[in-house]
Structure formats: structure tokens, C-alpha cells
């Protein structure tokens, strides 16, 4: 986030004079506005976001053209998850000052968070036209990755590397895109090379774990996720991925411990509930498996393999029609593994 705080600081004599005016009850309008602005910034720093919003609003009531306070109020709202209200504040601030670049960056990030990718890309393009830096190209690359526009994502990550050839994160992201495009062995070899040179890149090891799972190389998958957890031992997503790796290795008790810990740390992650459903499938508790798999899909219908697992569970529970529905959904979402199940078990 970018706070607007570009107002010039007062010198020592004017500062003393302002205090004197305040004591006499003659505080100027500008001084009142700036006092609320400063107090709002202090509230942001202490994570008192509602208080910050109230203080910035007081500044704005004094000066409706105070773009910096309007921007900062948007920052506070975004911290509270009020993303669309934040965007409205950024819009208002930019109407006052269309070259308020920090605010434009805030709006680009807010649109990205809201999933309004086209507007986010538009703002990043405006930022690049003003100042062409790798941070904006990286943001665009991540948006294109999320929208599965992998060719454009690759182009943007290459723009990052043109500006900084040693950007390890960009290299890892390009290898990850290779994986997404089906080049699993090439992606694994690239990541192994990167991680040999940069052995503390936890997310690189995490991606390597996912690739080796796809390649059914369970020992290598386990080694990779162990390295990720060496760097970040309390990362909920890594714990969940180790839990799934344990399930594939039939280390059931170890799997449940990791998955439960992951849910405690990040209860909003639908993949943890998918893996817990898979755990119950593995131990034959199909009712619980169905419950957790459905919970995962209610959180995000695109969770990889969840529809496939749900179909397997329904079939094991004697619910063939429901199994076929789940596999049809998996197929419609692009999971090629669903078709053999449909061919073998469904008319």
C-alpha cells in the first residue's frame, strides 16, 4: 500500500506558532486538516484502521479536495477488507489529481485483489507509461497467471528479467509456468538448478514438490517440501502440501497432523479441506470424506482434483449417479483424468 504523506513538514518556529494558536482556540482550517491527516497516518501505523478512517474523514470534511486523505482512507478500508469502498476512494482521489501515482498503484492492487483483472492491467499500463519498473511488470505477470493467460504472463516475467537478470523470483515463476504448460521435467530441472544457487527460496521448493507429485516421484516430492518447511516451518500451505504428500505415501497419521495444523493456521484455504476429505477417503470414512470435499468445493469450485476425489468417494459409498455427476464436473473444468472414470463407470 502507498500512503499519501507528501505534505511538507513545518519548521520549528511555525510548529511552535501552531501550538500557540491551538491553545488560543484559533487553529487554522489547514492546520486542523493536517492534524487529522497526521493522526490518521499514526492510526494506520498502529493498525487502528477504523480510527484512521474517522480521522481521514474529518480531514476530508474540512477540505473535500484533500486527495492524500482520500487515498489514505482507501488504504485503511482495504486493510479491513472493504475493497470496493477503497476503490471508490481511490477513484475520487484520482479525479482530484490524475497524476497521483501512489494512488493509481493502490487502485491497481485493489482491482487485482477484487479479481477485476482488466481494470488492474489498465492501471498498471498507465503506471508503466509513467515509470517503467519491474514491479509493475511482475504484477501484470501474476494477473495473467491467475487468468491462465500464460503466454502473456511469460512475456511479462521476461520483461522483469530484462531489467534484472538475477531476479530469482521471476525465474521461479517462469519455471512454474512451464509446469502449468505441461513441461514437467523441464520445469523440475530448471527449479533444481535455481535452488542449487538459491537454496532458501521456499516457494521454489513448494512448486518442485507439486511437480514431483505429478511425476509420481514421491521421495523427491517429500524432499522438496521438507526443504520448503526448513525455510518456512509454519507456512500453512506448505504444511498442507506435506500432508498431501504423506497421504500419497500412505503415512496417514502424519498426514492428518499436518493438514489439521494447516487448517488452524489458514482456515480459509480450501485445499486443506480437500486434503482432509482425501484423508477420510483413504481410511474408508466416506461420509466425512464427502463432507470435507464438498466444503472445499463450496469455498472454491476450481480446487484441483476435488471433483475427481468426490466422484471416487461417491462410487466407494455406492452412490454411482452422484459419482458420475462429480466426474462430469471435473471433466467440464478441464481435468483430463475424469474421462477414464466416466468411460468405466458411467453410461
DOFI-886933 format. One record per residue (C-alpha): residue number from 1; residue in three letters; x, y, z. Coordinates in nm, 3 decimals. Example, Ala and Ser with C-alpha at 12.3 -4.5 7.8 and 13.67 -1.06 7.14 Angstrom:
BEGIN
@resi = 1, resn = ala, px = 1.230, py = -0.450, pz = 0.780
@resi = 2, resn = ser, px = 1.367, py = -0.106, pz = 0.714
This chain:
BEGIN
@resi = 1, resn = unk, px = 0.000, py = 0.000, pz = 0.000
@resi = 2, resn = unk, px = 0.111, py = 0.357, pz = -0.057
@resi = 3, resn = unk, px = 0.019, py = 0.623, pz = 0.190
@resi = 4, resn = unk, px = -0.002, py = 0.978, pz = 0.071
@resi = 5, resn = unk, px = 0.213, py = 1.185, pz = 0.303
@resi = 6, resn = unk, px = 0.378, py = 1.430, pz = 0.071
@resi = 7, resn = unk, px = 0.294, py = 1.745, pz = 0.266
@resi = 8, resn = unk, px = 0.599, py = 1.947, pz = 0.359
@resi = 9, resn = unk, px = 0.696, py = 1.938, pz = 0.724
@resi = 10, resn = unk, px = 0.668, py = 2.254, pz = 0.929
@resi = 11, resn = unk, px = 0.984, py = 2.423, pz = 1.059
@resi = 12, resn = unk, px = 1.044, py = 2.474, pz = 1.429
@resi = 13, resn = unk, px = 0.907, py = 2.829, pz = 1.456
@resi = 14, resn = unk, px = 0.584, py = 2.766, pz = 1.262
@resi = 15, resn = unk, px = 0.531, py = 2.448, pz = 1.465
@resi = 16, resn = unk, px = 0.554, py = 2.639, pz = 1.791
@resi = 17, resn = unk, px = 0.326, py = 2.905, pz = 1.649
@resi = 18, resn = unk, px = 0.066, py = 2.644, pz = 1.554
@resi = 19, resn = unk, px = 0.063, py = 2.507, pz = 1.905
@resi = 20, resn = unk, px = 0.014, py = 2.860, pz = 2.035
@resi = 21, resn = unk, px = -0.282, py = 2.912, pz = 1.800
@resi = 22, resn = unk, px = -0.432, py = 2.582, pz = 1.910
@resi = 23, resn = unk, px = -0.414, py = 2.686, pz = 2.275
@resi = 24, resn = unk, px = -0.591, py = 3.011, pz = 2.193
@resi = 25, resn = unk, px = -0.863, py = 2.820, pz = 2.006
@resi = 26, resn = unk, px = -0.764, py = 2.987, pz = 1.676
@resi = 27, resn = unk, px = -0.636, py = 2.684, pz = 1.488
@resi = 28, resn = unk, px = -0.641, py = 2.748, pz = 1.113
@resi = 29, resn = unk, px = -0.851, py = 2.533, pz = 0.879
@resi = 30, resn = unk, px = -0.539, py = 2.397, pz = 0.707
@resi = 31, resn = unk, px = -0.380, py = 2.311, pz = 1.040
@resi = 32, resn = unk, px = -0.692, py = 2.123, pz = 1.153
@resi = 33, resn = unk, px = -0.695, py = 1.928, pz = 0.828
@resi = 34, resn = unk, px = -0.327, py = 1.842, pz = 0.856
@resi = 35, resn = unk, px = -0.365, py = 1.742, pz = 1.220
@resi = 36, resn = unk, px = -0.639, py = 1.492, pz = 1.132
@resi = 37, resn = unk, px = -0.429, py = 1.369, pz = 0.839
@resi = 38, resn = unk, px = -0.125, py = 1.311, pz = 1.062
@resi = 39, resn = unk, px = -0.334, py = 1.142, pz = 1.331
@resi = 40, resn = unk, px = -0.486, py = 0.919, pz = 1.062
@resi = 41, resn = unk, px = -0.140, py = 0.814, pz = 0.949
@resi = 42, resn = unk, px = -0.047, py = 0.733, pz = 1.309
@resi = 43, resn = unk, px = -0.364, py = 0.522, pz = 1.340
@resi = 44, resn = unk, px = -0.271, py = 0.335, pz = 1.021
@resi = 45, resn = unk, px = 0.076, py = 0.266, pz = 1.162
@resi = 46, resn = unk, px = -0.081, py = 0.120, pz = 1.477
@resi = 47, resn = unk, px = -0.332, py = -0.083, pz = 1.268
@resi = 48, resn = unk, px = -0.626, py = 0.112, pz = 1.416
@resi = 49, resn = unk, px = -0.799, py = 0.122, pz = 1.080
@resi = 50, resn = unk, px = -1.148, py = 0.232, pz = 1.186
@resi = 51, resn = unk, px = -0.998, py = 0.520, pz = 1.380
@resi = 52, resn = unk, px = -0.786, py = 0.608, pz = 1.078
@resi = 53, resn = unk, px = -1.096, py = 0.617, pz = 0.857
@resi = 54, resn = unk, px = -1.272, py = 0.850, pz = 1.101
@resi = 55, resn = unk, px = -0.972, py = 1.084, pz = 1.118
@resi = 56, resn = unk, px = -0.923, py = 1.100, pz = 0.741
@resi = 57, resn = unk, px = -1.296, py = 1.165, pz = 0.700
@resi = 58, resn = unk, px = -1.265, py = 1.463, pz = 0.935
@resi = 59, resn = unk, px = -0.980, py = 1.597, pz = 0.722
@resi = 60, resn = unk, px = -1.186, py = 1.548, pz = 0.406
@resi = 61, resn = unk, px = -1.484, py = 1.732, pz = 0.556
@resi = 62, resn = unk, px = -1.256, py = 2.031, pz = 0.605
@resi = 63, resn = unk, px = -1.104, py = 2.003, pz = 0.256
@resi = 64, resn = unk, px = -1.301, py = 1.797, pz = 0.003
@resi = 65, resn = unk, px = -1.008, py = 1.820, pz = -0.241
@resi = 66, resn = unk, px = -0.765, py = 1.656, pz = 0.002
@resi = 67, resn = unk, px = -0.659, py = 1.374, pz = -0.230
@resi = 68, resn = unk, px = -0.398, py = 1.239, pz = 0.011
@resi = 69, resn = unk, px = -0.651, py = 1.188, pz = 0.291
@resi = 70, resn = unk, px = -0.897, py = 1.029, pz = 0.048
@resi = 71, resn = unk, px = -0.625, py = 0.791, pz = -0.076
@resi = 72, resn = unk, px = -0.519, py = 0.701, pz = 0.277
@resi = 73, resn = unk, px = -0.878, py = 0.639, pz = 0.380
@resi = 74, resn = unk, px = -0.893, py = 0.393, pz = 0.091
@resi = 75, resn = unk, px = -0.582, py = 0.221, pz = 0.225
@resi = 76, resn = unk, px = -0.746, py = 0.180, pz = 0.567
@resi = 77, resn = unk, px = -1.064, py = 0.044, pz = 0.411
@resi = 78, resn = unk, px = -0.867, py = -0.205, pz = 0.205
@resi = 79, resn = unk, px = -0.692, py = -0.328, pz = 0.520
@resi = 80, resn = unk, px = -1.038, py = -0.400, pz = 0.663
@resi = 81, resn = unk, px = -1.138, py = -0.596, pz = 0.355
@resi = 82, resn = unk, px = -1.372, py = -0.324, pz = 0.229
@resi = 83, resn = unk, px = -1.216, py = -0.344, pz = -0.113
@resi = 84, resn = unk, px = -1.490, py = -0.180, pz = -0.321
@resi = 85, resn = unk, px = -1.517, py = 0.114, pz = -0.084
@resi = 86, resn = unk, px = -1.141, py = 0.152, pz = -0.111
@resi = 87, resn = unk, px = -1.165, py = 0.162, pz = -0.490
@resi = 88, resn = unk, px = -1.427, py = 0.437, pz = -0.465
@resi = 89, resn = unk, px = -1.186, py = 0.642, pz = -0.254
@resi = 90, resn = unk, px = -0.902, py = 0.586, pz = -0.500
@resi = 91, resn = unk, px = -1.129, py = 0.691, pz = -0.786
@resi = 92, resn = unk, px = -1.222, py = 1.010, pz = -0.602
@resi = 93, resn = unk, px = -0.860, py = 1.095, pz = -0.524
@resi = 94, resn = unk, px = -0.759, py = 1.039, pz = -0.887
@resi = 95, resn = unk, px = -1.037, py = 1.269, pz = -1.008
@resi = 96, resn = unk, px = -0.875, py = 1.540, pz = -0.797
@resi = 97, resn = unk, px = -0.520, py = 1.456, pz = -0.909
@resi = 98, resn = unk, px = -0.486, py = 1.229, pz = -1.211
@resi = 99, resn = unk, px = -0.108, py = 1.213, pz = -1.161
@resi = 100, resn = unk, px = -0.129, py = 1.075, pz = -0.807
@resi = 101, resn = unk, px = 0.082, py = 0.771, pz = -0.895
@resi = 102, resn = unk, px = 0.083, py = 0.610, pz = -0.550
@resi = 103, resn = unk, px = -0.295, py = 0.620, pz = -0.554
@resi = 104, resn = unk, px = -0.307, py = 0.471, pz = -0.902
@resi = 105, resn = unk, px = -0.086, py = 0.187, pz = -0.778
@resi = 106, resn = unk, px = -0.320, py = 0.136, pz = -0.483
@resi = 107, resn = unk, px = -0.615, py = 0.115, pz = -0.721
@resi = 108, resn = unk, px = -0.432, py = -0.131, pz = -0.948
@resi = 109, resn = unk, px = -0.366, py = -0.358, pz = -0.649
@resi = 110, resn = unk, px = -0.725, py = -0.321, pz = -0.528
@resi = 111, resn = unk, px = -0.868, py = -0.416, pz = -0.868
@resi = 112, resn = unk, px = -0.631, py = -0.713, pz = -0.873
@resi = 113, resn = unk, px = -0.749, py = -0.822, pz = -0.529
@resi = 114, resn = unk, px = -1.112, py = -0.785, pz = -0.638
@resi = 115, resn = unk, px = -1.049, py = -1.001, pz = -0.946
@resi = 116, resn = unk, px = -1.120, py = -0.715, pz = -1.187
@resi = 117, resn = unk, px = -0.813, py = -0.800, pz = -1.388
@resi = 118, resn = unk, px = -0.877, py = -0.588, pz = -1.697
@resi = 119, resn = unk, px = -0.901, py = -0.269, pz = -1.491
@resi = 120, resn = unk, px = -0.595, py = -0.367, pz = -1.290
@resi = 121, resn = unk, px = -0.396, py = -0.424, pz = -1.611
@resi = 122, resn = unk, px = -0.515, py = -0.088, pz = -1.744
@resi = 123, resn = unk, px = -0.384, py = 0.087, pz = -1.432
@resi = 124, resn = unk, px = -0.052, py = -0.098, pz = -1.442
@resi = 125, resn = unk, px = -0.010, py = 0.004, pz = -1.807
@resi = 126, resn = unk, px = -0.063, py = 0.368, pz = -1.706
@resi = 127, resn = unk, px = 0.196, py = 0.326, pz = -1.431
@resi = 128, resn = unk, px = 0.444, py = 0.169, pz = -1.675
@resi = 129, resn = unk, px = 0.390, py = 0.458, pz = -1.917
@resi = 130, resn = unk, px = 0.482, py = 0.693, pz = -1.633
@resi = 131, resn = unk, px = 0.772, py = 0.490, pz = -1.490
@resi = 132, resn = unk, px = 0.870, py = 0.159, pz = -1.643
@resi = 133, resn = unk, px = 0.981, py = -0.057, pz = -1.349
@resi = 134, resn = unk, px = 0.992, py = -0.433, pz = -1.296
@resi = 135, resn = unk, px = 0.745, py = -0.427, pz = -1.006
@resi = 136, resn = unk, px = 0.461, py = -0.332, pz = -1.242
@resi = 137, resn = unk, px = 0.555, py = -0.597, pz = -1.498
@resi = 138, resn = unk, px = 0.568, py = -0.857, pz = -1.222
@resi = 139, resn = unk, px = 0.221, py = -0.755, pz = -1.103
@resi = 140, resn = unk, px = 0.087, py = -0.787, pz = -1.459
@resi = 141, resn = unk, px = 0.254, py = -1.128, pz = -1.492
@resi = 142, resn = unk, px = 0.080, py = -1.254, pz = -1.178
@resi = 143, resn = unk, px = -0.256, py = -1.131, pz = -1.306
@resi = 144, resn = unk, px = -0.205, py = -1.308, pz = -1.639
@resi = 145, resn = unk, px = -0.104, py = -1.622, pz = -1.447
@resi = 146, resn = unk, px = -0.421, py = -1.609, pz = -1.236
@resi = 147, resn = unk, px = -0.631, py = -1.565, pz = -1.551
@resi = 148, resn = unk, px = -0.444, py = -1.856, pz = -1.716
@resi = 149, resn = unk, px = -0.312, py = -1.632, pz = -1.992
@resi = 150, resn = unk, px = 0.027, py = -1.800, pz = -1.965
@resi = 151, resn = unk, px = 0.186, py = -1.663, pz = -2.283
@resi = 152, resn = unk, px = 0.133, py = -1.304, pz = -2.171
@resi = 153, resn = unk, px = 0.249, py = -1.394, pz = -1.820
@resi = 154, resn = unk, px = 0.572, py = -1.534, pz = -1.964
@resi = 155, resn = unk, px = 0.623, py = -1.216, pz = -2.167
@resi = 156, resn = unk, px = 0.585, py = -1.000, pz = -1.856
@resi = 157, resn = unk, px = 0.822, py = -1.214, pz = -1.646
@resi = 158, resn = unk, px = 1.075, py = -1.185, pz = -1.928
@resi = 159, resn = unk, px = 1.033, py = -0.808, pz = -1.906
@resi = 160, resn = unk, px = 1.126, py = -0.837, pz = -1.538
@resi = 161, resn = unk, px = 1.437, py = -1.038, pz = -1.624
@resi = 162, resn = unk, px = 1.540, py = -0.788, pz = -1.891
@resi = 163, resn = unk, px = 1.555, py = -0.525, pz = -1.617
@resi = 164, resn = unk, px = 1.710, py = -0.755, pz = -1.358
@resi = 165, resn = unk, px = 1.863, py = -1.076, pz = -1.498
@resi = 166, resn = unk, px = 1.931, py = -1.205, pz = -1.146
@resi = 167, resn = unk, px = 1.567, py = -1.186, pz = -1.028
@resi = 168, resn = unk, px = 1.530, py = -1.532, pz = -0.875
@resi = 169, resn = unk, px = 1.157, py = -1.493, pz = -0.812
@resi = 170, resn = unk, px = 1.092, py = -1.424, pz = -1.180
@resi = 171, resn = unk, px = 1.300, py = -1.728, pz = -1.277
@resi = 172, resn = unk, px = 1.099, py = -1.948, pz = -1.039
@resi = 173, resn = unk, px = 0.774, py = -1.809, pz = -1.175
@resi = 174, resn = unk, px = 0.881, py = -1.885, pz = -1.532
@resi = 175, resn = unk, px = 0.964, py = -2.242, pz = -1.431
@resi = 176, resn = unk, px = 0.623, py = -2.266, pz = -1.262
@resi = 177, resn = unk, px = 0.456, py = -2.155, pz = -1.585
@resi = 178, resn = unk, px = 0.650, py = -2.425, pz = -1.770
@resi = 179, resn = unk, px = 0.494, py = -2.672, pz = -1.524
@resi = 180, resn = unk, px = 0.146, py = -2.531, pz = -1.588
@resi = 181, resn = unk, px = 0.204, py = -2.572, pz = -1.961
@resi = 182, resn = unk, px = 0.281, py = -2.941, pz = -1.909
@resi = 183, resn = unk, px = 0.660, py = -2.926, pz = -1.934
@resi = 184, resn = unk, px = 0.705, py = -3.101, pz = -1.601
@resi = 185, resn = unk, px = 1.052, py = -3.250, pz = -1.636
@resi = 186, resn = unk, px = 1.194, py = -2.931, pz = -1.785
@resi = 187, resn = unk, px = 1.037, py = -2.724, pz = -1.506
@resi = 188, resn = unk, px = 1.177, py = -2.958, pz = -1.241
@resi = 189, resn = unk, px = 1.528, py = -2.941, pz = -1.391
@resi = 190, resn = unk, px = 1.511, py = -2.560, pz = -1.406
@resi = 191, resn = unk, px = 1.397, py = -2.534, pz = -1.046
@resi = 192, resn = unk, px = 1.666, py = -2.774, pz = -0.926
@resi = 193, resn = unk, px = 1.925, py = -2.552, pz = -1.094
@resi = 194, resn = unk, px = 1.779, py = -2.233, pz = -0.946
@resi = 195, resn = unk, px = 1.754, py = -2.382, pz = -0.597
@resi = 196, resn = unk, px = 2.111, py = -2.507, pz = -0.611
@resi = 197, resn = unk, px = 2.217, py = -2.143, pz = -0.648
@resi = 198, resn = unk, px = 1.947, py = -2.001, pz = -0.415
@resi = 199, resn = unk, px = 1.879, py = -2.269, pz = -0.151
@resi = 200, resn = unk, px = 1.642, py = -2.059, pz = 0.062
@resi = 201, resn = unk, px = 1.367, py = -1.998, pz = -0.195
@resi = 202, resn = unk, px = 1.085, py = -2.174, pz = -0.015
@resi = 203, resn = unk, px = 0.824, py = -2.127, pz = -0.286
@resi = 204, resn = unk, px = 1.057, py = -2.281, pz = -0.540
@resi = 205, resn = unk, px = 1.076, py = -2.598, pz = -0.329
@resi = 206, resn = unk, px = 0.698, py = -2.594, pz = -0.288
@resi = 207, resn = unk, px = 0.648, py = -2.584, pz = -0.666
@resi = 208, resn = unk, px = 0.907, py = -2.859, pz = -0.706
@resi = 209, resn = unk, px = 0.703, py = -3.070, pz = -0.462
@resi = 210, resn = unk, px = 0.394, py = -3.025, pz = -0.680
@resi = 211, resn = unk, px = 0.584, py = -3.121, pz = -0.994
@resi = 212, resn = unk, px = 0.730, py = -3.437, pz = -0.841
@resi = 213, resn = unk, px = 0.386, py = -3.537, pz = -0.714
@resi = 214, resn = unk, px = 0.258, py = -3.506, pz = -1.071
@resi = 215, resn = unk, px = 0.552, py = -3.719, pz = -1.186
@resi = 216, resn = unk, px = 0.477, py = -3.976, pz = -0.908
@resi = 217, resn = unk, px = 0.828, py = -3.926, pz = -0.769
@resi = 218, resn = unk, px = 0.717, py = -3.935, pz = -0.407
@resi = 219, resn = unk, px = 1.061, py = -3.944, pz = -0.246
@resi = 220, resn = unk, px = 1.169, py = -3.635, pz = -0.440
@resi = 221, resn = unk, px = 0.837, py = -3.465, pz = -0.365
@resi = 222, resn = unk, px = 0.887, py = -3.529, pz = 0.005
@resi = 223, resn = unk, px = 1.245, py = -3.398, pz = -0.004
@resi = 224, resn = unk, px = 1.129, py = -3.081, pz = -0.179
@resi = 225, resn = unk, px = 0.850, py = -2.999, pz = 0.066
@resi = 226, resn = unk, px = 1.082, py = -3.070, pz = 0.359
@resi = 227, resn = unk, px = 1.318, py = -2.807, pz = 0.219
@resi = 228, resn = unk, px = 1.031, py = -2.559, pz = 0.185
@resi = 229, resn = unk, px = 0.940, py = -2.616, pz = 0.550
@resi = 230, resn = unk, px = 1.303, py = -2.584, pz = 0.653
@resi = 231, resn = unk, px = 1.288, py = -2.226, pz = 0.529
@resi = 232, resn = unk, px = 0.931, py = -2.151, pz = 0.647
@resi = 233, resn = unk, px = 0.835, py = -2.409, pz = 0.912
@resi = 234, resn = unk, px = 0.498, py = -2.251, pz = 0.996
@resi = 235, resn = unk, px = 0.374, py = -2.193, pz = 0.643
@resi = 236, resn = unk, px = 0.019, py = -2.332, pz = 0.637
@resi = 237, resn = unk, px = 0.023, py = -2.405, pz = 0.264
@resi = 238, resn = unk, px = 0.350, py = -2.595, pz = 0.283
@resi = 239, resn = unk, px = 0.220, py = -2.797, pz = 0.578
@resi = 240, resn = unk, px = -0.091, py = -2.882, pz = 0.380
@resi = 241, resn = unk, px = 0.119, py = -2.990, pz = 0.082
@resi = 242, resn = unk, px = 0.335, py = -3.208, pz = 0.303
@resi = 243, resn = unk, px = 0.012, py = -3.355, pz = 0.441
@resi = 244, resn = unk, px = -0.098, py = -3.446, pz = 0.089
@resi = 245, resn = unk, px = 0.247, py = -3.589, pz = 0.015
@resi = 246, resn = unk, px = 0.216, py = -3.806, pz = 0.325
@resi = 247, resn = unk, px = -0.126, py = -3.926, pz = 0.202
@resi = 248, resn = unk, px = 0.026, py = -4.029, pz = -0.130
@resi = 249, resn = unk, px = 0.299, py = -4.210, pz = 0.066
@resi = 250, resn = unk, px = 0.033, py = -4.378, pz = 0.286
@resi = 251, resn = unk, px = 0.173, py = -4.213, pz = 0.600
@resi = 252, resn = unk, px = -0.182, py = -4.146, pz = 0.714
@resi = 253, resn = unk, px = -0.131, py = -4.031, pz = 1.074
@resi = 254, resn = unk, px = 0.147, py = -3.790, pz = 0.979
@resi = 255, resn = unk, px = -0.076, py = -3.653, pz = 0.703
@resi = 256, resn = unk, px = -0.366, py = -3.573, pz = 0.935
@resi = 257, resn = unk, px = -0.142, py = -3.389, pz = 1.179
@resi = 258, resn = unk, px = -0.007, py = -3.160, pz = 0.906
@resi = 259, resn = unk, px = -0.348, py = -3.097, pz = 0.749
@resi = 260, resn = unk, px = -0.509, py = -3.012, pz = 1.082
@resi = 261, resn = unk, px = -0.224, py = -2.774, pz = 1.166
@resi = 262, resn = unk, px = -0.264, py = -2.612, pz = 0.826
@resi = 263, resn = unk, px = -0.637, py = -2.555, pz = 0.884
@resi = 264, resn = unk, px = -0.567, py = -2.391, pz = 1.220
@resi = 265, resn = unk, px = -0.314, py = -2.157, pz = 1.061
@resi = 266, resn = unk, px = -0.515, py = -2.079, pz = 0.746
@resi = 267, resn = unk, px = -0.882, py = -2.180, pz = 0.785
@resi = 268, resn = unk, px = -0.973, py = -2.005, pz = 0.459
@resi = 269, resn = unk, px = -0.765, py = -2.242, pz = 0.241
@resi = 270, resn = unk, px = -1.000, py = -2.478, pz = 0.050
@resi = 271, resn = unk, px = -0.712, py = -2.711, pz = -0.042
@resi = 272, resn = unk, px = -0.674, py = -2.813, pz = 0.323
@resi = 273, resn = unk, px = -1.034, py = -2.931, pz = 0.334
@resi = 274, resn = unk, px = -0.984, py = -3.117, pz = 0.007
@resi = 275, resn = unk, px = -0.689, py = -3.298, pz = 0.159
@resi = 276, resn = unk, px = -0.880, py = -3.373, pz = 0.477
@resi = 277, resn = unk, px = -1.157, py = -3.518, pz = 0.263
@resi = 278, resn = unk, px = -0.898, py = -3.730, pz = 0.082
@resi = 279, resn = unk, px = -0.766, py = -3.844, pz = 0.420
@resi = 280, resn = unk, px = -1.111, py = -3.971, pz = 0.519
@resi = 281, resn = unk, px = -1.147, py = -4.137, pz = 0.180
@resi = 282, resn = unk, px = -0.819, py = -4.319, pz = 0.240
@resi = 283, resn = unk, px = -0.935, py = -4.453, pz = 0.578
@resi = 284, resn = unk, px = -1.280, py = -4.551, pz = 0.445
@resi = 285, resn = unk, px = -1.493, py = -4.291, pz = 0.624
@resi = 286, resn = unk, px = -1.685, py = -4.187, pz = 0.315
@resi = 287, resn = unk, px = -1.945, py = -3.969, pz = 0.487
@resi = 288, resn = unk, px = -1.674, py = -3.748, pz = 0.635
@resi = 289, resn = unk, px = -1.482, py = -3.753, pz = 0.308
@resi = 290, resn = unk, px = -1.788, py = -3.627, pz = 0.119
@resi = 291, resn = unk, px = -1.846, py = -3.359, pz = 0.381
@resi = 292, resn = unk, px = -1.495, py = -3.215, pz = 0.358
@resi = 293, resn = unk, px = -1.468, py = -3.244, pz = -0.020
@resi = 294, resn = unk, px = -1.798, py = -3.061, pz = -0.064
@resi = 295, resn = unk, px = -1.682, py = -2.796, pz = 0.183
@resi = 296, resn = unk, px = -1.369, py = -2.746, pz = -0.023
@resi = 297, resn = unk, px = -1.572, py = -2.705, pz = -0.342
@resi = 298, resn = unk, px = -1.815, py = -2.465, pz = -0.176
@resi = 299, resn = unk, px = -1.514, py = -2.245, pz = -0.097
@resi = 300, resn = unk, px = -1.371, py = -2.275, pz = -0.450
@resi = 301, resn = unk, px = -1.524, py = -2.495, pz = -0.720
@resi = 302, resn = unk, px = -1.194, py = -2.498, pz = -0.910
@resi = 303, resn = unk, px = -0.988, py = -2.676, pz = -0.643
@resi = 304, resn = unk, px = -0.777, py = -2.920, pz = -0.840
@resi = 305, resn = unk, px = -0.878, py = -3.288, pz = -0.820
@resi = 306, resn = unk, px = -1.155, py = -3.222, pz = -0.564
@resi = 307, resn = unk, px = -1.437, py = -3.318, pz = -0.805
@resi = 308, resn = unk, px = -1.240, py = -3.624, pz = -0.908
@resi = 309, resn = unk, px = -1.189, py = -3.727, pz = -0.544
@resi = 310, resn = unk, px = -1.555, py = -3.663, pz = -0.470
@resi = 311, resn = unk, px = -1.654, py = -3.895, pz = -0.753
@resi = 312, resn = unk, px = -1.422, py = -4.166, pz = -0.625
@resi = 313, resn = unk, px = -1.574, py = -4.129, pz = -0.278
@resi = 314, resn = unk, px = -1.933, py = -4.143, pz = -0.402
@resi = 315, resn = unk, px = -1.853, py = -4.457, pz = -0.600
@resi = 316, resn = unk, px = -1.696, py = -4.624, pz = -0.295
@resi = 317, resn = unk, px = -2.005, py = -4.525, pz = -0.096
@resi = 318, resn = unk, px = -2.235, py = -4.688, pz = -0.351
@resi = 319, resn = unk, px = -2.365, py = -4.360, pz = -0.495
@resi = 320, resn = unk, px = -2.289, py = -4.418, pz = -0.863
@resi = 321, resn = unk, px = -2.511, py = -4.142, pz = -1.003
@resi = 322, resn = unk, px = -2.352, py = -3.882, pz = -0.776
@resi = 323, resn = unk, px = -2.008, py = -4.012, pz = -0.872
@resi = 324, resn = unk, px = -2.083, py = -3.959, pz = -1.240
@resi = 325, resn = unk, px = -2.205, py = -3.604, pz = -1.174
@resi = 326, resn = unk, px = -1.882, py = -3.523, pz = -0.991
@resi = 327, resn = unk, px = -1.666, py = -3.665, pz = -1.270
@resi = 328, resn = unk, px = -1.867, py = -3.476, pz = -1.532
@resi = 329, resn = unk, px = -1.795, py = -3.156, pz = -1.341
@resi = 330, resn = unk, px = -1.426, py = -3.247, pz = -1.323
@resi = 331, resn = unk, px = -1.420, py = -3.308, pz = -1.699
@resi = 332, resn = unk, px = -1.601, py = -2.981, pz = -1.772
@resi = 333, resn = unk, px = -1.342, py = -2.797, pz = -1.563
@resi = 334, resn = unk, px = -1.065, py = -2.943, pz = -1.778
@resi = 335, resn = unk, px = -0.948, py = -3.238, pz = -1.568
@resi = 336, resn = unk, px = -0.841, py = -3.498, pz = -1.823
@resi = 337, resn = unk, px = -0.823, py = -3.767, pz = -1.555
@resi = 338, resn = unk, px = -1.204, py = -3.770, pz = -1.526
@resi = 339, resn = unk, px = -1.278, py = -3.925, pz = -1.867
@resi = 340, resn = unk, px = -1.150, py = -4.277, pz = -1.785
@resi = 341, resn = unk, px = -1.376, py = -4.282, pz = -1.476
@resi = 342, resn = unk, px = -1.672, py = -4.170, pz = -1.687
@resi = 343, resn = unk, px = -1.595, py = -4.434, pz = -1.950
@resi = 344, resn = unk, px = -1.558, py = -4.714, pz = -1.696
@resi = 345, resn = unk, px = -1.844, py = -4.632, pz = -1.458
@resi = 346, resn = unk, px = -2.098, py = -4.407, pz = -1.633
@resi = 347, resn = unk, px = -2.323, py = -4.457, pz = -1.934
